[in-house]
Each structure stands twice: as C-alpha cells, then as structure tokens.
Amino acid sequence: MKLIGSHTSPFARKVRVVLAEKKMEYDFVIDSPWLADSKVPNINPLGKIPVLLLDDETPLFDSRVIVEYIDNVTPNNKLFPAPNRERTEVKRWEALADGICDAAATTFLEAKRPPEQQSKDWIERQRTKVIRSLEFMAEELGEKPFCVGTHFSMADIGAGTALGYLNFRFAEINWQETHPNLGKLYAKLMQRTSFADTVPHD
C-alpha cells in the first residue's frame, strides 16, 4: 500500500497513526495538492490528501473512509467498536476532531492570502468554531482517561490529531492552559510511538 500525504496534513497524520497502531506496512509518498507538479488530482478527483493506494491501485480517499477500511481489514487493536451506541460515539468524536482540523486548516490558508484579499470575518468565524469545539471536547472528556471511557479508540486518535495540529499551526490558542484535561490526554497520547513519530512539521 501507498499513502499519499504530507507531514503537515492533520488528516494524513490521523491515517499514519492508525496504520502504526494496526502495525501495517506501507510506503509514505510525500505530495501536496498545493504543489505545481502535484500528482494528487490524478489519483483523487477531489484533489485532496490523504489518499491510500491499495495494492491493486484502488484509491481510497477521505481520512474517515481510509481509517475505517484499515480497521476492518485487520483484527488486531480494533479502533472502532461493533455497530452500536458506542461506535456512534466514537464516530461523533472523530467528526468533531475533523471539524476542528477543517476550520483550522482553512483559517491558515486564508491567512496566507494577500492581506487585501483576506476575509477577517471568515477567519474569525473559523476560529470561533475551533474555540467552541475545544470547549465541547473538554466538557465531553471530563475526567475520563480516554475520550470514550476507559479504552483507547479512534476517538482519541481524532482528538489527538486535532490538538496536535493546533499546537503546530495555532500555538497562541494555548488550549492546554484553558482545558488542562485535554492537555493531559494529549500528553498521554504523545507517549505512544504512533503519535510521537508523526508530529507535524514543515
């Protein structure tokens, strides 16, 4: 298998963490749709990363589709519960985390445009989404050791990926101080090799 992505993409990091947790071998191909010579649009018509190329060259795209596929093809270290209320809860955490990453990434890209082309209202709206989602995430986590109770799951991978991306691109938000329970969770996740080896960088 080949994973097409970048070291900066939180969604690519999410997939890399899952592959590490599932102990699956793959080739990591660095590419970004923002590069002039990017091959991503030839693989994913949406022009987004990550893309997982299966051994038969079938491309899987959207990180949520990819991680569920990976979890289903190997029985070890299951990250999604069987279909029930708990599975829905895990997927809700993943959706929340992905939403934070979407809002943060679009804010970052908007801020890179020439100042006269930037929409301050758009940036503020996205930042408000992030702050509101962090508050919700902290309240939902409470004093639990993991996002959905007592065991590590896809919910924690999603949350950890989102928190790590905020550290990378928006350190000034300082969510660890505002929400110490999230800081405690992220510190615990960073003790796992899957997280420690995939810290985002330019």
Buried (B, 14 or more C-beta within 10 A) or exposed (E): EBBBBBBBBBBBBBBBBBBBBBEBEBEBBEBBBEEEEBEBEEBBEEEBBBBBBEEEEEBBBBBBEBBBBBBEEEEEEBBBBEEEEBBEBBBBBBEBBBBBBBBBBBBBEBEEEEEEEEEEEEBEEBBEBBBEBBEEBBEBBEEEEBBBEEBBBBBBBBBBBBBBBBBBBBEEBEBBEEBEBBBBBBEBBBEBEBBEEBEBEE
